[in-house]
Amino acid sequence: MKKFVFSLLMISALLWTFPIASGHAGEEYMADTALEPADFRGIKWQQRLDSLTGMEELYRDDESHQIACYRKGEDMTFGGARLSSIEYIFVDGKLSNVSVVVKGENEAKSLLEEASALYGKETVKNADDYYWRFTDVAVMFSKEPGDQSVLFYQYIGFMRNRR
């Protein structure tokens, strides 16, 4: 898990180092915007939790205004990968992050293959970490020490308005 947290910190540094708006320096670090995910399994980024049915709370962090949920009856496959879990994270009641977790080398390979098929060539690759940076969404695949791998989505669209 430490590697995953470190990877997220590295991504955050990249996001702040390179401008997000297109037409500026750093464009070479952008994935093909035509492939940018507008949602995850039909739930749009920034969609309100209270507008959704079938979501069950996993945990809540009142200090950071986060609620993590899973969806009842969720299809636990992604491409050819069998998933261990899918966690939807809502910040201030709006979908902000999604973590897709698999266990095992074969499942990790299938998950990465599906991500590459969906999002094209990664914009950054570092060892077992792959990163696709779009205008409003960042996607990262990370192989964790041991048997777990994660495909992590983060809504970053709010950052454009902060510059």
N, CA and C of each residue as an Amber inpcrd file, in Angstrom:
protein
   489
   0.8230000  -1.1960000   0.0000000   0.0000000   0.0000000   0.0000000
   0.8640000   1.2550000   0.0000000   2.0620000   1.1910000   0.6170000
   2.9480000   2.3480000   0.6350000   3.3210000   2.7570000  -0.7790000
   3.5830000   1.7500000  -1.6420000   3.9400000   2.0470000  -3.0300000
   2.7950000   2.7760000  -3.7230000   1.5660000   2.3510000  -3.4580000
   0.4070000   2.9820000  -4.0780000   0.2900000   4.4340000  -3.6270000
   0.4500000   4.6720000  -2.3390000   0.3800000   6.0430000  -1.8230000
   1.4960000   6.8870000  -2.4260000   2.7100000   6.3230000  -2.5140000
   3.8190000   7.0490000  -3.1340000   3.5040000   7.3720000  -4.5900000
   2.9420000   6.4100000  -5.2880000   2.5820000   6.6290000  -6.6940000
   1.5600000   7.7400000  -6.8380000   0.5740000   7.7790000  -5.9430000
  -0.4150000   8.8520000  -5.9870000   0.2280000  10.2030000  -5.7300000
   1.1930000  10.2480000  -4.8190000   1.9120000  11.5010000  -4.5700000
   2.6880000  11.9240000  -5.8100000   3.2920000  10.9470000  -6.4980000
   4.0320000  11.2450000  -7.7260000   3.0830000  11.8050000  -8.7940000
   1.9150000  11.2200000  -8.8990000   0.9290000  11.7010000  -9.8630000
   0.5090000  13.1200000  -9.5180000   0.2590000  13.3730000  -8.2560000
  -0.1260000  14.7240000  -7.8470000   0.9490000  15.7270000  -8.2220000
   2.2040000  15.3540000  -8.0330000   3.3040000  16.2460000  -8.4130000
   3.2840000  16.5030000  -9.9150000   3.0360000  15.4540000 -10.7010000
   2.9500000  15.6330000 -12.1560000   1.8130000  16.5740000 -12.5320000
   0.6840000  16.4010000 -11.8720000  -0.4780000  17.2320000 -12.1890000
  -0.2010000  18.7000000 -11.9190000   0.5150000  18.9850000 -10.8590000
   0.7940000  20.3800000 -10.5220000   1.9510000  20.9330000 -11.3320000
   2.8450000  20.0580000 -11.8370000   3.9970000  20.5090000 -12.6060000
   3.6020000  20.9090000 -14.0130000   2.6880000  20.1580000 -14.6140000
   2.3150000  20.4070000 -15.9940000   0.9200000  20.9930000 -16.0680000
   0.7260000  22.0740000 -16.8200000  -0.6040000  22.6770000 -16.9440000
  -1.6150000  21.6830000 -17.4820000  -2.8420000  21.8060000 -17.0050000
  -3.9050000  20.8790000 -17.4050000  -4.6230000  21.3540000 -18.6600000
  -4.7850000  22.6450000 -18.8300000  -5.5090000  23.1470000 -19.9980000
  -4.7530000  22.8070000 -21.2690000  -5.4610000  22.3580000 -22.2820000
  -4.7900000  22.0000000 -23.5230000  -4.2890000  23.2540000 -24.2180000
  -3.2950000  23.0670000 -25.0700000  -2.7210000  24.1930000 -25.7800000
  -1.5660000  24.8150000 -25.0200000  -1.1710000  24.2340000 -23.8990000
  -0.0690000  24.7460000 -23.1090000   1.0390000  23.7050000 -23.0250000
   2.1680000  24.1290000 -22.4850000   3.2720000  23.1960000 -22.2680000
   2.7650000  22.0240000 -21.4500000   3.3420000  20.8540000 -21.6720000
   2.9140000  19.6670000 -20.9490000   1.9130000  18.8400000 -21.7340000
   1.5350000  19.3130000 -22.9230000   0.5640000  18.5870000 -23.7350000
   1.0570000  17.1840000 -24.0860000   2.3880000  17.0100000 -24.1670000
   2.9330000  15.6910000 -24.4730000   2.6380000  14.6880000 -23.3630000
   2.2150000  15.1750000 -22.2090000   1.8640000  14.2980000 -21.1030000
   0.3730000  14.0230000 -21.0380000  -0.3590000  14.4050000 -22.0580000
  -1.7980000  14.1720000 -22.1020000  -2.0900000  12.9270000 -22.9270000
  -3.0000000  12.1090000 -22.4270000  -3.4830000  10.9660000 -23.1960000
  -4.4570000  11.4870000 -24.2450000  -4.8330000  10.6380000 -25.1790000
  -5.7710000  11.0110000 -26.2370000  -7.1080000  11.3960000 -25.6120000
  -7.4520000  12.6750000 -25.6670000  -8.6560000  13.1680000 -24.9950000
  -9.9370000  12.5490000 -25.5560000  -9.8870000  12.0130000 -26.7620000
 -11.0610000  11.3410000 -27.3260000 -11.3800000  10.0640000 -26.5400000
 -10.3970000   9.5450000 -25.7900000 -10.5830000   8.3130000 -25.0220000
 -10.8540000   8.5760000 -23.5380000 -10.9900000   9.8410000 -23.1530000
 -11.1960000  10.1910000 -21.7510000 -12.5150000   9.6200000 -21.2280000
 -12.4690000   8.9230000 -20.0850000 -13.7130000   8.3740000 -19.5280000
 -14.5890000   9.4740000 -18.9210000 -15.8130000   9.6020000 -19.3980000
 -16.7600000  10.6000000 -18.8820000 -17.4740000  10.0890000 -17.6360000
 -17.3310000   8.7830000 -17.3850000 -18.0010000   8.1670000 -16.2440000
 -17.2950000   6.8690000 -15.9150000 -17.7420000   6.2240000 -14.8720000
 -17.3170000   4.8660000 -14.5830000 -18.5790000   4.0460000 -14.4030000
 -18.7860000   3.1360000 -15.3370000 -19.9540000   2.2530000 -15.3230000
 -21.2640000   3.0140000 -15.1700000 -21.3640000   4.0890000 -15.9490000
 -22.6100000   4.8420000 -15.9960000 -22.7690000   5.9120000 -14.9380000
 -21.8320000   5.9870000 -14.0060000 -21.8850000   7.0490000 -12.9920000
 -20.9100000   8.1340000 -13.4330000 -21.4340000   9.3030000 -13.7320000
 -20.6090000  10.4050000 -14.2250000 -19.7630000  10.9970000 -13.1060000
 -18.5840000  11.4970000 -13.4840000 -17.7340000  12.1800000 -12.5160000
 -18.4830000  13.3730000 -11.9510000 -18.4460000  13.5310000 -10.6690000
 -19.1060000  14.5920000  -9.9230000 -20.6140000  14.3790000  -9.7780000
 -21.1210000  13.2050000 -10.2010000 -22.5270000  12.9000000  -9.9700000
 -22.7480000  12.7400000  -8.4720000 -23.8660000  13.2180000  -7.9950000
 -24.1680000  13.2020000  -6.5650000 -24.5530000  11.7980000  -6.0920000
 -24.0300000  11.4220000  -4.9550000 -24.3330000  10.1300000  -4.3370000
 -25.8280000   9.9860000  -4.0890000 -26.4750000  11.0580000  -3.6460000
 -27.9020000  10.9630000  -3.3340000 -28.7850000  10.7810000  -4.5610000
 -28.1980000  10.8680000  -5.7640000 -28.9620000  10.6320000  -6.9920000
 -28.8780000   9.1740000  -7.4510000 -28.1110000   8.3580000  -6.7280000
 -27.8520000   6.9770000  -7.1340000 -28.5860000   5.9820000  -6.2480000
 -28.9610000   4.8590000  -6.8350000 -29.5630000   3.7720000  -6.0560000
 -28.5940000   2.6000000  -6.0380000 -28.7210000   1.7650000  -5.0130000
 -27.9090000   0.5610000  -4.9240000 -26.5250000   0.7650000  -4.3490000
 -26.2000000   1.9670000  -3.9080000 -24.8870000   2.2110000  -3.3200000
 -24.9440000   1.9080000  -1.8230000 -23.9410000   1.1910000  -1.3250000
 -23.8480000   0.8460000   0.0910000 -22.5620000   1.4510000   0.6500000
 -22.6700000   2.1060000   1.7720000 -21.5060000   2.7510000   2.3770000
 -20.5460000   1.7200000   2.9520000 -19.2580000   1.9070000   2.6450000
 -18.1950000   1.0840000   3.2230000 -17.5980000   1.7760000   4.4390000
 -17.2830000   3.0430000   4.2720000 -16.7610000   3.8410000   5.3760000
 -16.9240000   5.3150000   5.0460000 -16.7370000   6.1280000   6.0780000
 -16.9280000   7.5670000   5.9410000 -15.7810000   8.2610000   6.6760000
 -15.2790000   9.3360000   6.0860000 -14.2680000  10.1610000   6.7400000
 -14.8050000  11.5880000   6.7530000 -15.3810000  11.9600000   7.8810000
 -16.0150000  13.2750000   7.9770000 -15.0110000  14.4130000   7.8600000
 -13.7870000  14.1760000   8.3010000 -12.7660000  15.2250000   8.2440000
 -12.4360000  15.6120000   6.8000000 -12.3380000  14.6210000   5.9160000
 -12.0280000  14.9030000   4.5090000 -13.2870000  14.9310000   3.6330000
 -14.4560000  14.7930000   4.2560000 -15.7440000  14.8390000   3.5460000
 -15.8650000  13.7310000   2.4990000 -15.3130000  12.5620000   2.8090000
 -15.3420000  11.4310000   1.8820000 -16.2560000  10.3270000   2.3820000
 -16.9460000   9.7200000   1.4260000 -17.7450000   8.5310000   1.6930000
 -17.3520000   7.5090000   0.6330000 -16.9340000   6.3360000   1.0810000
 -16.5850000   5.2500000   0.1660000 -17.7480000   4.2710000   0.1170000
 -18.0840000   3.8350000  -1.1020000 -19.2310000   2.9550000  -1.2960000
 -18.8920000   1.8260000  -2.2630000 -19.7230000   0.8020000  -2.2220000
 -19.7420000  -0.2080000  -3.2660000 -21.1640000  -0.2490000  -3.8020000
 -21.3180000  -0.8350000  -4.9940000 -22.6460000  -0.9050000  -5.5980000
 -23.1490000  -2.3350000  -5.5330000 -24.3340000  -2.5150000  -4.9530000
 -24.9570000  -3.8390000  -4.8690000 -25.1390000  -4.4130000  -6.2720000
 -24.8500000  -5.6960000  -6.4220000 -25.0750000  -6.3730000  -7.6870000
 -24.0820000  -5.9950000  -8.7760000 -22.9820000  -5.3820000  -8.4160000
 -21.9720000  -4.9260000  -9.3680000 -21.3890000  -6.1000000 -10.1610000
 -21.1820000  -5.9190000 -11.4600000 -20.4790000  -6.8860000 -12.2900000
 -19.0140000  -6.8490000 -11.8620000 -18.5070000  -7.9470000 -11.3540000
 -17.1470000  -7.9770000 -10.8320000 -16.1370000  -8.4700000 -11.8630000
 -16.3310000  -8.0180000 -13.1060000 -15.3380000  -8.2470000 -14.1510000
 -15.0350000  -6.9070000 -14.8160000 -13.8550000  -6.8430000 -15.4020000
 -13.4320000  -5.6510000 -16.1400000 -12.5940000  -6.1820000 -17.2850000
 -13.1760000  -6.1890000 -18.4900000 -12.5090000  -6.8960000 -19.5740000
 -12.4360000  -8.3590000 -19.1840000 -11.2470000  -8.9440000 -19.2640000
 -11.0720000 -10.3400000 -18.8730000 -10.6850000 -10.5330000 -17.4180000
 -10.5920000  -9.4710000 -16.6510000 -10.1480000  -9.5630000 -15.2560000
 -11.3210000  -9.8000000 -14.3080000 -11.1040000 -10.6940000 -13.3480000
 -12.0540000 -10.8840000 -12.2500000 -11.6290000  -9.9490000 -11.1310000
 -12.5540000  -9.1170000 -10.6950000 -12.2280000  -8.0850000  -9.7160000
 -12.4410000  -8.5660000  -8.2880000 -11.5950000  -8.0770000  -7.3980000
 -11.7530000  -8.3280000  -5.9650000 -12.6910000  -7.3030000  -5.3550000
 -12.5820000  -6.0480000  -5.8310000 -13.4600000  -5.0040000  -5.3050000
 -13.4820000  -3.7950000  -6.2320000 -14.5560000  -3.0360000  -6.1020000
 -14.6850000  -1.7210000  -6.7400000 -15.1630000  -0.7820000  -5.6440000
 -14.4270000   0.2850000  -5.4430000 -14.7690000   1.2520000  -4.4030000
 -14.9920000   2.6150000  -5.0520000 -16.1730000   3.1550000  -4.8380000
 -16.5300000   4.4780000  -5.3430000 -16.3240000   5.4680000  -4.2000000
 -15.5760000   6.5300000  -4.4290000 -15.3150000   7.5070000  -3.3780000
 -15.9570000   8.8340000  -3.7690000 -16.8110000   9.2950000  -2.8810000
 -17.5270000  10.5490000  -3.0860000 -16.9380000  11.5920000  -2.1430000
 -16.5670000  12.7410000  -2.6960000 -16.0610000  13.8610000  -1.8970000
 -17.1110000  14.9580000  -1.9600000 -17.5250000  15.4300000  -0.8080000
 -18.6100000  16.4050000  -0.7130000 -19.8580000  15.9080000  -1.4390000
 -20.0680000  14.5870000  -1.3880000 -21.2630000  13.9850000  -1.9740000
 -21.2080000  13.7450000  -3.4670000 -20.0450000  13.9970000  -4.1220000
 -19.9210000  13.8420000  -5.5720000 -18.8380000  12.8230000  -5.9080000
 -19.0820000  12.0010000  -6.9570000 -18.1020000  10.9880000  -7.3450000
 -16.7860000  11.6450000  -7.7360000 -15.7290000  11.2280000  -7.0450000
 -14.4200000  11.8220000  -7.2520000 -13.3690000  10.7900000  -7.6440000
 -13.4300000   9.5910000  -7.0480000 -12.4290000   8.5510000  -7.3050000
 -13.0970000   7.1840000  -7.3910000 -12.4400000   6.2930000  -8.1250000
 -12.8710000   4.8940000  -8.1670000 -11.6150000   4.0390000  -8.0990000
 -11.6340000   3.0270000  -7.2370000 -10.5360000   2.0610000  -7.1470000
 -11.0560000   0.7020000  -7.5880000 -10.3790000   0.1110000  -8.5510000
 -10.7120000  -1.2210000  -9.0600000  -9.5510000  -2.1260000  -8.6620000
  -9.8110000  -3.1430000  -7.8600000  -8.7520000  -3.9660000  -7.2940000
  -8.8650000  -5.3990000  -7.8050000  -7.7020000  -5.9760000  -8.1520000
  -7.6180000  -7.3890000  -8.5310000  -6.5170000  -8.0470000  -7.7090000
  -6.6000000  -9.3670000  -7.6150000  -5.5470000 -10.1430000  -6.9560000
  -5.0380000 -11.1820000  -7.9320000  -3.7230000 -11.3190000  -7.9800000
  -3.0990000 -12.3180000  -8.8390000  -2.5080000 -11.7180000 -10.1050000
  -1.4620000 -12.3630000 -10.5700000  -0.7200000 -11.8900000 -11.7460000
  -1.5660000 -11.9130000 -13.0190000  -2.3200000 -12.9860000 -13.2340000
  -3.1450000 -13.0770000 -14.4460000  -4.2370000 -12.0140000 -14.4700000
  -4.8390000 -11.7750000 -13.3080000  -5.8900000 -10.7470000 -13.2400000
  -5.2910000  -9.3600000 -13.4730000  -4.1040000  -9.1230000 -12.9150000
  -3.4240000  -7.8310000 -13.1140000  -3.1250000  -7.6130000 -14.5930000
  -2.6340000  -8.6440000 -15.2410000  -2.3250000  -8.5410000 -16.6740000
  -3.5970000  -8.2320000 -17.4720000  -4.6850000  -8.9110000 -17.1620000
  -5.9550000  -8.6740000 -17.8660000  -6.4800000  -7.2620000 -17.6080000
  -6.3470000  -6.7950000 -16.3760000  -6.8170000  -5.4450000 -16.0340000
  -6.0140000  -4.3890000 -16.7890000  -4.7010000  -4.5390000 -16.8200000
  -3.8470000  -3.5940000 -17.5450000  -4.1370000  -3.6350000 -19.0420000
  -4.3270000  -4.8200000 -19.6020000  -4.6510000  -4.9360000 -21.0290000
  -5.9530000  -4.2160000 -21.3550000  -6.9570000  -4.3680000 -20.4960000
  -8.2390000  -3.6990000 -20.7350000  -8.0890000  -2.1830000 -20.6190000
  -7.3440000  -1.7250000 -19.6230000  -7.1140000  -0.2780000 -19.4730000
  -6.4030000   0.2750000 -20.7050000  -5.4030000  -0.4340000 -21.1940000
  -4.6700000   0.0110000 -22.3920000  -5.5720000   0.0170000 -23.6160000
  -6.4510000  -0.9690000 -23.7270000  -7.3940000  -1.0110000 -24.8520000
  -8.3740000   0.1650000 -24.7830000  -8.8000000   0.5170000 -23.5820000
  -9.7610000   1.6140000 -23.4140000  -9.1250000   2.9940000 -23.5700000
  -7.9070000   3.1770000 -23.0260000  -7.3350000   4.5200000 -22.9000000
  -6.1020000   4.7740000 -23.7600000  -5.6840000   3.7750000 -24.5380000
  -4.5570000   3.9790000 -25.4460000  -3.2230000   3.9040000 -24.7240000
  -2.2210000   4.5090000 -25.3420000  -0.8710000   4.4960000 -24.7770000
  -0.8210000   5.3760000 -23.5370000  -0.1970000   4.8350000 -22.5060000
  -0.0550000   5.5920000 -21.2690000   0.8110000   6.8310000 -21.4990000
   0.6000000   7.8540000 -20.6760000   1.3950000   9.0740000 -20.8030000
   2.6570000   9.0050000 -19.9560000   2.6360000   8.2000000 -18.9120000
   3.8140000   7.9850000 -18.0710000   3.8360000   6.5160000 -17.6690000
   5.0340000   5.9070000 -17.7560000   5.2090000   4.5360000 -17.2770000
   6.4290000   4.5310000 -16.3820000   6.2760000   3.9450000 -15.2000000
   7.3690000   3.8560000 -14.2480000   7.3180000   2.4780000 -13.6150000
   8.2220000   1.6040000 -14.0250000   8.2580000   0.2310000 -13.5240000
   6.9000000  -0.4340000 -13.7500000   6.1690000  -0.7560000 -12.6710000
   4.8680000  -1.4240000 -12.7930000   3.6970000  -0.4590000 -12.6850000
   3.9500000   0.8230000 -12.8400000   2.9060000   1.8390000 -12.7750000
   2.6870000   2.4390000 -14.1620000   1.4220000   2.5710000 -14.5300000
   1.0370000   3.1600000 -15.8110000   0.0690000   4.2920000 -15.5130000
   0.2050000   5.3850000 -16.2480000  -0.5860000   6.5710000 -15.9380000
  -1.1180000   7.1960000 -17.2290000  -2.4300000   7.4840000 -17.2310000
  -3.0790000   8.1690000 -18.3450000  -3.6400000   9.4720000 -17.7900000
  -3.1650000  10.5910000 -18.2870000  -3.6600000  11.8910000 -17.8190000
  -4.5080000  12.5150000 -18.9060000  -5.7620000  12.7530000 -18.5690000
  -6.6860000  13.4010000 -19.4860000  -6.9660000  14.8060000 -18.9750000
  -7.9030000  15.4880000 -19.5720000  -8.2420000  16.8450000 -19.1480000
  -8.9130000  16.8550000 -17.7800000  -9.9040000  15.9950000 -17.5730000
 -10.6790000  16.0030000 -16.3270000 -10.4860000  14.7700000 -15.4580000
  -9.8390000  13.7430000 -15.9880000  -9.6940000  12.4880000 -15.2630000
  -8.2600000  11.9710000 -15.4130000  -7.7200000  11.4530000 -14.3260000
  -6.4410000  10.7510000 -14.3510000  -6.7150000   9.2870000 -14.0290000
  -6.0400000   8.3860000 -14.7440000  -6.2020000   6.9560000 -14.5250000
  -4.8120000   6.3780000 -14.2760000  -4.6900000   5.5500000 -13.2460000
  -3.4070000   4.9420000 -12.9460000  -3.5880000   3.4630000 -12.6470000
  -2.7010000   2.6660000 -13.2250000  -2.6270000   1.2410000 -12.8980000
  -1.3560000   1.0460000 -12.0920000  -1.4630000   0.3520000 -10.9650000
  -0.2980000   0.1170000 -10.1180000  -0.3090000  -1.3150000  -9.6030000
   0.8370000  -2.0040000  -9.7820000   1.0070000  -3.3280000  -9.1800000
   1.5760000  -3.1140000  -7.7950000   0.8680000  -3.6030000  -6.8150000
   1.2860000  -3.4530000  -5.4260000   2.2170000  -4.5930000  -5.0400000
   3.0310000  -4.3750000  -4.0220000   3.8350000  -5.4970000  -3.5130000
   2.8890000  -6.6150000  -3.0760000   3.2830000  -7.8070000  -3.3670000
   2.4030000  -8.9290000  -3.0360000   1.5300000  -9.2640000  -4.2290000
   0.2800000  -9.5010000  -3.9670000  -0.6080000 -10.0870000  -4.9620000
  -1.6690000  -9.1330000  -5.4910000  -1.6480000  -7.8690000  -5.1150000
  -2.7450000  -6.9530000  -5.4370000  -2.3150000  -5.8990000  -6.4600000
  -3.2410000  -5.5700000  -7.3610000  -3.0430000  -4.4830000  -8.3160000
  -4.2940000  -3.6110000  -8.3160000  -4.1000000  -2.3260000  -8.6450000
  -5.1960000  -1.3600000  -8.5700000  -5.2460000  -0.5330000  -9.8480000
  -6.4530000  -0.3410000 -10.3670000  -6.7100000   0.6380000 -11.4180000
  -7.4730000   1.7490000 -10.7250000  -6.8660000   2.9330000 -10.6560000
  -7.4000000   4.0270000  -9.8610000  -7.7820000   5.1820000 -10.7730000
  -9.0030000   5.6750000 -10.6190000  -9.5030000   6.8270000 -11.3690000
  -9.6310000   8.0000000 -10.4120000  -9.2040000   9.1700000 -10.8660000
  -9.3540000  10.3640000 -10.0460000  -9.8670000  11.5130000 -10.9080000
 -10.9480000  12.1250000 -10.4570000 -11.4720000  13.3050000 -11.1400000
 -10.5590000  14.4820000 -10.8080000  -9.9870000  15.1260000 -11.8330000
  -9.0730000  16.2540000 -11.6350000  -9.5960000  17.5300000 -12.2890000
 -10.7980000  17.4910000 -12.8340000 -11.3570000  18.6490000 -13.5420000
 -11.4380000  19.9010000 -12.7000000 -11.6550000  19.7230000 -11.3930000
 -11.7450000  20.8950000 -10.5150000 -10.4110000  21.6410000 -10.4510000
  -9.2990000  20.9890000 -10.7790000  -7.9820000  21.6340000 -10.6900000
  -7.7740000  22.6950000 -11.7650000  -8.4370000  22.5490000 -12.8910000
  -8.2880000  23.5410000 -13.9770000  -8.7310000  24.9220000 -13.5300000
  -9.7470000  24.9630000 -12.6980000 -10.2830000  26.2370000 -12.2400000
  -9.4600000  26.8720000 -11.1170000  -8.5120000  26.1200000 -10.5820000
  -7.6730000  26.6280000  -9.4870000  -6.4400000  27.3520000  -9.9920000
  -6.0890000  27.2000000 -11.2340000  -4.8520000  27.7970000 -11.7700000
  -5.0260000  29.2660000 -12.0280000
